[in-house]
Amino acid sequence: MTLNATESGPQRGRLENGFIALLWILPVLLAGLNWLIEGPLPSLLMLAGGLLVAALPTFYWRRRRQNGAVPVVSSMALAAQITLLTMTTLPLHLDGLQLYQDMHFWFFAGLCLCACWLDRRAVLGFFGVAILYQLAAYGLLANFWFAAEDDVAPQFVRLGMFVAAAAALFLLTSRWGASRYRQRNA
């Protein structure tokens, strides 16, 4: 089985097709969820944002497949779409904060999906976008919600779990890459 970023094969093709399809399905789900829970932003805007995010990895997938950027760009796009999904549940009052916090677990699921590329760059790309979102959200929302909470320890626990999961997946994909390199050059 070969899933290296510069190699092609039937498994790689199925993974690319599935990942790109997921990026085009998520905006529809995003808009539907936003409409269902009456999110803070218009559903059409969320749909347009999700489709725009899906367009770049699709371009790389169609035109520049050989340069190995598809795993990285598509993983970063997945993180951006999960960011939009999380923003959809952004509560206007503290009583809706639980759903917003629960939606952050999609970042864990997305990180695991990116590890399917078996490319540490995909894991790093997803992790980078997710952490940028977390830092921006915490900075922007700290005075709005988190100031009302007495204990921010749960936020740091979740952040620690995410960093640990990303580190483990990074090491796993790095070791897989090193193993493939040794096999090819043996």
C-alpha positions in Angstrom: 0.0 0.0 0.0 1.3 3.4 -0.9 0.0 6.7 0.2 3.1 8.8 0.0 2.4 12.4 -1.1 4.5 12.0 -4.3 3.4 8.5 -5.2 0.1 7.5 -6.8 -2.0 4.4 -6.6 -5.5 3.2 -6.2 -5.6 3.7 -2.4 -4.2 7.2 -2.8 -6.8 8.0 -5.5 -9.7 6.8 -3.3 -8.4 8.8 -0.4 -8.1 11.9 -2.5 -11.6 11.4 -4.0 -13.1 10.8 -0.6 -11.4 13.8 1.1 -12.3 16.2 -1.7 -15.9 14.9 -1.7 -16.1 15.5 2.1 -14.9 19.1 1.6 -17.8 19.7 -0.8 -20.4 17.9 1.4 -19.5 19.8 4.6 -20.7 23.2 3.4 -24.1 21.9 2.8 -24.2 20.3 6.3 -22.8 23.5 7.7 -25.5 25.6 6.1 -28.2 23.1 7.2 -27.0 23.1 10.8 -26.8 26.9 10.8 -30.4 27.1 9.5 -31.6 24.5 12.0 -30.2 26.1 15.1 -30.6 29.7 13.8 -26.9 30.4 14.0 -25.5 33.9 14.4 -24.6 34.2 10.6 -26.8 33.8 7.6 -26.9 30.2 6.2 -26.2 31.4 2.7 -23.0 33.1 4.0 -21.9 30.0 5.8 -22.6 27.9 2.6 -20.6 30.3 0.5 -17.7 30.3 2.9 -17.6 26.6 3.0 -17.7 26.3 -0.8 -15.0 28.8 -1.1 -12.8 26.9 1.3 -13.4 23.7 -0.7 -12.4 25.3 -4.0 -8.6 25.7 -3.3 -7.9 22.0 -2.4 -10.1 21.0 -5.4 -7.9 23.2 -7.6 -4.8 21.5 -6.3 -6.3 18.1 -6.6 -7.3 18.7 -10.3 -4.3 20.7 -11.5 -1.3 20.1 -9.3 -1.6 16.6 -8.0 2.0 15.8 -8.6 3.5 18.4 -6.3 2.3 16.7 -3.1 0.4 19.7 -1.8 -3.1 18.0 -1.9 -2.8 16.5 1.6 -1.6 19.7 3.2 -4.0 22.1 1.4 -7.0 19.8 1.9 -6.2 19.2 5.6 -6.0 23.0 6.1 -9.3 23.4 4.3 -10.9 20.8 6.5 -9.7 22.7 9.6 -11.2 25.9 8.2 -14.5 24.2 7.5 -14.6 22.8 11.0 -13.9 26.4 12.2 -16.9 27.5 10.3 -18.9 24.7 11.8 -17.9 25.7 15.3 -18.7 29.3 14.5 -22.2 28.2 13.5 -22.9 27.2 17.0 -21.5 30.4 18.5 -24.0 31.2 21.2 -25.3 34.7 21.7 -25.9 33.9 25.4 -24.1 31.8 28.0 -26.8 29.2 28.1 -25.8 28.0 24.6 -22.1 27.8 25.4 -22.2 24.0 25.9 -23.0 23.2 22.3 -20.2 25.6 21.1 -17.7 23.8 23.4 -18.9 20.4 22.3 -18.5 21.3 18.6 -14.8 21.7 19.3 -14.4 17.9 19.4 -14.8 18.0 15.6 -11.3 19.3 15.6 -10.2 15.9 17.1 -12.1 14.0 14.4 -10.7 16.2 11.6 -7.2 15.7 13.0 -7.6 11.9 12.8 -9.0 12.2 9.2 -5.9 14.1 8.2 -3.7 11.4 9.6 -5.2 9.1 7.0 -2.9 10.9 4.5 0.0 9.3 6.3 1.8 12.6 5.8 3.0 14.6 8.7 2.6 17.9 6.8 -1.1 17.2 6.6 -1.3 16.8 10.4 0.8 20.0 10.9 -1.3 22.0 8.4 -4.6 21.0 10.2 -3.1 21.6 13.6 -1.8 25.0 12.6 -5.2 26.3 11.3 -7.0 24.8 14.4 -4.6 26.5 16.8 -4.8 29.8 15.0 -8.6 29.6 15.3 -8.4 28.6 19.0 -6.1 31.5 19.8 -8.3 34.0 17.9 -11.5 32.7 19.5 -10.0 32.8 22.9 -8.7 36.3 22.4 -11.9 37.7 20.9 -14.3 35.9 23.2 -12.4 36.0 26.5 -14.1 39.1 27.7 -17.5 38.0 26.4 -17.9 34.5 27.9 -14.8 33.2 29.6 -14.7 36.2 31.9 -18.0 34.9 33.3 -16.4 31.6 34.1 -14.5 31.2 37.3 -12.4 28.4 36.1 -10.7 28.3 32.7 -8.9 25.0 33.5 -11.3 22.9 31.3 -10.2 25.1 28.3 -6.5 24.3 29.0 -7.3 20.6 29.5 -9.0 20.4 26.0 -6.1 22.3 24.5 -3.6 19.9 26.1 -5.5 16.9 24.8 -5.5 18.4 21.3 -1.8 19.1 21.4 -1.1 15.6 22.7 -3.2 14.0 20.0 -1.6 16.1 17.3 1.9 15.2 18.6 1.1 11.5 18.6 -0.3 11.6 15.1 2.7 13.7 13.9 5.1 11.1 15.3 3.1 8.2 13.8 3.0 9.7 10.4 6.7 10.7 10.6 7.7 7.1 11.5 5.6 5.8 8.7 7.3 8.1 6.3 10.8 7.1 7.5 9.8 3.4 7.3 8.6 3.9 3.7 11.9 5.7 2.8 14.0 2.9 4.3 11.9 0.3 2.4 12.3 2.1 -1.0 16.1 2.5 -0.5 16.9 -0.9 0.9 
